[in-house]
Structures are given as C-alpha cells and as structure tokens.
Amino acid sequence: MATQLNLPIGVQAFSKIRTGGFYYVDKTPYLHQLIDEGSYYFLSRPRRFGKSLLLDTLKELFEANEPLFRGLYIHDRWDWKTRHP
C-alpha cells in the first residue's frame, strides 16, 4: 500500500514541506529560468498564492541547502559549492 502524503495547507517553509512528508509540486524549472534570465522582477500574486513559499525556496537555494533539493529538477543544474548572500 502506498504512503499517503499530506497537503501542506498553511505551511510556508520549503524545508518543512520537503522533510515533513507533504506533497510538493516541483517548480524549480521556473526558478532556474527566473535566475538564468537575470533581471528585476516584481512578484505580484493574489493573497494565499505561495509568494512566501517561493521566496523561502529561493532563500534555501541561494544558501546552497543541497539536501532539500535532491530529486528535484534544479539539483543537477545548480552549483552547490557556491553560497550566495
């Protein structure tokens, strides 16, 4: 029997979603594209549409927290030796 994962309702921490047994839809291809195209972005989304989770995911990525990204699109495409302030 397959293990059922929980929905991350109200969870805004990327690390908690990845380590807490929650469903996670991999949006790292979009983050990789956003970072590679390099420009200024205004993140305008309605309330409760994941802005905090998106920014927390970027924070974990730039802090080179590699274990959280294992199995995701960006894992093999990111330089984990370089930590960005």
N, C-alpha and C positions, 0 to 999 in steps of 0.2 A: 504494500500500500504506500502511495506517495505521501510525503510530508506536505502538509498544507501550510503555506506561509501566510502571515498576517498582512493586512493592508496598513500602510504607515500613515494613518489618519492623525493629523496634528504633529507628526514628527518632522522637524526641520533640520535635523543634524544628519549629514551624509554618513558619518561614521556609525551612528546608531542604526540607520537603515541597513547598512552593509553588514554589520555584525549582529544585529538583533533578530534576524530571521524574518525580515519583511520583504515583500515584493519590491523590486526595483526595475524600472524600465531604463535601459542604458541610453542615456542622452549624451554620452561622451563624444560621439562623432560630431555632434553640433558644437560642443565646447572646443574640440580640436580645430574645427573650421573657424570658429569665432576667434580663437587665439592666433591661428596662422594668418588670417586676413588682416589682423592688426590694425585697429582704428579705434575711434572713440565710439562707445555705444551707450545709448540711453535705454535702460531696461524698463520698459513700460508694459505692465501687465495688470490685469484686474486683481483685486484682493483675493487671496487664497489660491493663487495660481502658481505657486512654487518659486517666487523670487528668492526667498531666504534659503531654500534648499539649493537653488542654482548657485548662489553666491558662496554658500558653505562648501559645495562641491568644488568650486574654483579655488577656494582657500586651501582645501586639502590637497588639491592637485599642485598648486604652487608651493606648498610646504613639503612636497615630494613624499607624501604618505603612501608609498607604493603598495603596501598590503591591501589597502582598501580598494584598489583598482584592479586587482587580479581578476582575470576573466572578463574584463570589460574591453571595449574597442580601443581605448586610448593606452592601455597598458604597454603594448609593444611599440607604441609610437611616441613615447614621452621619455625625456632624459631624466631619470630618477636620481642621478648623481647631483644635479643642479637644483638647489633650493632657492626659490625667489622670495624676496622680502615682500 
